[in-house]
């Protein structure tokens, strides 16, 4: 199985365990390496109280930002182990 498939399976397992995890990706061109590079961002939505507007709001809390797919998979694996330990 490729790394993309492993990442999606881990994300699905974490969501089924009760924690919402989003994996975002975007690309940019590196002039030094003369190629496109994909960066990944792992986030989870959190609720916070906005004192300015005096209401509860939802925002994405960034857990990890990296350009390494194996690093994303290891982070998701750590999150999965923690979430399953809760249950």
Backbone bond lengths (Angstrom), bond angles and torsions (degrees), N, CA, C in turn:
res aa  C-N    CA-C-N  psi(-1)  N-CA   C-N-CA  omega(-1)  CA-C   N-CA-C  phi
1 X - - - 1.448 - - 1.536 108.54 -
2 X 1.313 115.76 140.87 1.456 119.19 -179.42 1.528 111.17 -79.46
3 X 1.324 116.50 171.37 1.464 121.30 -176.64 1.521 112.20 -65.64
4 X 1.331 117.06 -35.65 1.473 120.40 179.12 1.528 110.58 -62.03
5 X 1.320 116.81 -42.34 1.456 121.66 178.94 1.519 111.98 -64.59
6 X 1.324 116.76 -41.41 1.466 120.44 178.14 1.522 110.90 -63.73
7 X 1.334 115.56 -40.95 1.462 120.41 179.85 1.531 110.20 -61.73
8 X 1.327 117.29 -44.69 1.459 121.05 -178.74 1.526 111.78 -67.95
9 X 1.331 117.37 -37.38 1.465 120.04 178.41 1.523 111.04 -66.65
10 X 1.331 117.44 -41.47 1.456 120.44 177.26 1.521 111.19 -64.38
11 X 1.326 116.62 -41.81 1.465 120.51 178.83 1.529 110.24 -61.70
12 X 1.317 117.53 -43.13 1.461 121.75 179.18 1.525 110.88 -63.98
13 X 1.330 117.53 -41.33 1.462 121.35 179.43 1.530 111.00 -64.79
14 X 1.321 117.59 -38.32 1.464 121.47 178.86 1.521 110.35 -66.89
15 X 1.328 116.88 -42.86 1.466 120.72 178.92 1.526 110.21 -63.68
16 X 1.331 117.74 -41.37 1.466 120.87 177.94 1.523 111.74 -65.26
17 X 1.329 116.76 -28.11 1.468 120.69 178.76 1.528 111.63 -78.66
18 X 1.333 118.01 -10.72 1.458 120.16 173.31 1.511 117.06 116.21
19 X 1.320 119.53 3.57 1.464 121.77 179.18 1.522 109.17 -116.90
20 X 1.315 116.70 127.67 1.463 120.58 179.78 1.526 108.46 -82.84
21 X 1.319 115.64 123.07 1.463 122.52 179.49 1.525 108.12 -126.29
22 X 1.329 115.66 132.30 1.468 120.35 176.03 1.519 108.81 -114.08
23 X 1.311 116.01 136.23 1.466 121.29 175.65 1.520 107.00 -116.64
24 X 1.322 115.88 110.85 1.459 121.50 179.10 1.518 108.83 -103.12
25 X 1.315 115.92 148.64 1.463 119.95 175.68 1.521 108.77 -137.05
26 X 1.324 114.96 146.60 1.459 120.44 172.19 1.520 108.44 -146.55
27 X 1.315 115.10 162.42 1.456 120.22 -176.49 1.516 110.15 -119.67
28 X 1.324 114.18 149.89 1.462 120.40 173.41 1.524 107.93 -144.10
29 X 1.332 115.07 159.61 1.457 120.22 -179.08 1.515 109.19 -94.97
30 X 1.331 116.28 128.42 1.456 122.07 177.14 1.526 108.51 -97.67
31 X 1.319 115.90 116.15 1.462 119.93 179.28 1.525 110.84 -69.27
32 X 1.337 117.33 -32.85 1.467 121.07 179.20 1.525 111.43 -64.50
33 X 1.347 116.05 -46.02 1.454 120.25 -177.61 1.525 113.38 -92.80
34 X 1.330 115.92 -8.73 1.470 122.91 178.61 1.530 111.88 55.67
35 X 1.340 115.69 47.67 1.462 121.13 178.06 1.523 110.12 -159.28
36 X 1.342 115.02 167.42 1.454 120.84 176.63 1.530 108.68 -81.17
37 X 1.329 116.42 139.11 1.457 122.19 178.54 1.519 108.09 -122.39
38 X 1.323 116.39 135.40 1.460 122.12 178.68 1.515 109.05 -98.63
39 X 1.333 116.26 128.70 1.461 120.46 175.17 1.526 108.29 -110.67
40 X 1.326 115.77 148.02 1.459 122.38 -177.04 1.518 109.58 -120.61
41 X 1.330 115.27 149.53 1.463 121.86 -179.60 1.519 107.95 -138.39
42 X 1.328 117.35 124.32 1.464 122.27 177.05 1.524 107.33 -103.90
43 X 1.346 115.79 125.00 1.467 121.67 -177.78 1.512 110.32 -133.59
44 X 1.332 115.04 160.47 1.454 121.95 171.50 1.531 107.31 -138.98
45 X 1.324 118.07 140.90 1.464 119.61 179.63 1.536 110.87 -74.86
46 X 1.334 115.57 139.30 1.458 121.31 176.78 1.520 109.01 -130.17
47 X 1.315 115.83 156.33 1.459 122.38 175.61 1.526 107.97 -100.52
48 X 1.329 117.07 135.64 1.460 120.79 175.51 1.519 109.54 -140.28
49 X 1.316 115.45 156.24 1.460 120.37 -178.93 1.518 108.72 -95.52
50 X 1.326 115.98 122.96 1.458 121.94 177.47 1.522 108.22 -91.88
51 X 1.325 116.14 108.50 1.466 120.39 -179.51 1.525 110.74 -67.80
52 X 1.312 116.52 -29.40 1.457 120.85 -179.04 1.536 111.14 -65.70
53 X 1.335 116.36 -45.09 1.470 120.90 -179.24 1.525 112.57 -99.09
54 X 1.340 115.71 -4.25 1.460 122.80 179.16 1.535 112.47 53.39
55 X 1.335 115.16 51.06 1.458 120.65 177.14 1.523 109.19 -154.86
56 X 1.337 115.08 162.40 1.455 121.30 176.84 1.518 109.31 -83.92
57 X 1.331 116.32 137.41 1.458 121.97 -179.99 1.519 109.54 -130.07
58 X 1.326 115.06 161.51 1.462 121.79 176.88 1.525 108.54 -110.58
59 X 1.333 115.28 135.03 1.466 119.66 175.48 1.521 108.31 -141.61
60 X 1.320 116.62 161.00 1.463 121.60 178.06 1.524 109.69 -87.58
61 X 1.323 115.58 126.95 1.455 121.81 175.39 1.523 107.61 -96.24
62 X 1.319 116.53 121.23 1.463 121.24 -176.86 1.521 110.36 -82.13
63 X 1.316 115.74 121.38 1.461 122.13 179.38 1.525 110.33 -89.92
64 X 1.335 116.33 -43.52 1.462 120.71 -176.03 1.521 109.91 -151.03
65 X 1.334 116.27 142.64 1.464 122.65 170.78 1.522 106.84 -133.87
66 X 1.326 115.59 121.60 1.457 120.34 -175.84 1.526 110.54 -154.36
67 X 1.305 116.14 167.61 1.464 122.02 174.44 1.529 110.85 -110.18
68 X 1.316 116.89 10.75 1.459 122.08 -177.41 1.529 110.77 -110.03
69 X 1.316 117.26 116.49 1.467 121.64 178.70 1.538 111.87 -63.71
70 X 1.343 120.12 -42.70 1.469 118.57 176.93 1.528 112.55 -60.03
71 X 1.316 117.69 -35.76 1.462 120.73 177.97 1.532 110.79 -64.21
72 X 1.333 117.00 -37.93 1.464 121.55 176.45 1.521 109.88 -63.24
73 X 1.323 117.44 -44.41 1.459 121.61 -178.58 1.529 111.12 -64.44
74 X 1.327 117.48 -42.28 1.465 120.03 178.61 1.526 111.36 -66.35
75 X 1.325 117.67 -36.54 1.457 120.71 176.60 1.527 110.42 -65.33
76 X 1.334 117.04 -45.31 1.461 120.44 177.91 1.527 111.23 -62.65
77 X 1.323 117.32 -36.16 1.462 121.29 177.90 1.531 110.75 -64.67
78 X 1.333 116.71 -41.85 1.469 120.69 177.09 1.529 110.89 -63.95
79 X 1.334 116.55 -40.98 1.464 120.57 178.02 1.519 110.03 -64.05
80 X 1.333 116.88 -42.11 1.466 120.64 -179.99 1.534 110.91 -62.46
81 X 1.315 117.27 -43.25 1.456 121.16 179.06 1.534 110.31 -62.38
82 X 1.326 117.30 -41.00 1.465 120.98 179.30 1.522 112.11 -67.32
83 X 1.328 116.62 -41.61 1.462 120.69 -178.61 1.531 110.77 -67.72
84 X 1.316 117.71 -40.80 1.463 119.74 179.71 1.525 111.11 -70.93
85 X 1.337 118.08 -26.28 1.462 120.83 176.06 1.522 110.93 -69.56
86 X 1.356 117.92 -30.27 1.473 122.33 177.19 1.514 110.16 -64.07
87 X 1.351 115.27 -42.17 1.466 119.80 -175.55 1.475 107.17 -84.16
